[in-house]
């Protein structure tokens, strides 16, 4: 029973920390364009340029 007095506040802090990190990433534009980088990898041209 005494361990619950420690584990419940720690789990609440962990959840709030995870939410804070998620919203920081969301506000910073981390999730704005999820499709563009995948298409850039597929359409990347690694052939040398013809001079």
C-alpha positions, 0 to 999 in steps of 0.5 A, spaced: 500 500 500 505 504 501 508 503 494 502 506 491 503 513 495 509 513 490 507 510 484 501 514 483 504 521 483 510 518 479 505 515 474 501 522 473 508 526 473 510 521 467 503 522 463 503 530 464 511 530 462 509 525 456 503 530 454 508 536 455 513 533 450 507 531 445 504 538 445 511 542 444 513 537 438 506 539 435 507 546 436 514 546 434 511 543 427 514 536 428 507 533 425 506 538 420 508 534 413 508 527 414 507 525 407 512 530 404 519 527 407 517 520 404 516 522 397 522 526 397 526 519 399 522 516 393 523 521 388 531 523 390 535 522 384 542 520 386 545 520 379 550 524 377 548 531 373 550 531 366 555 537 365 
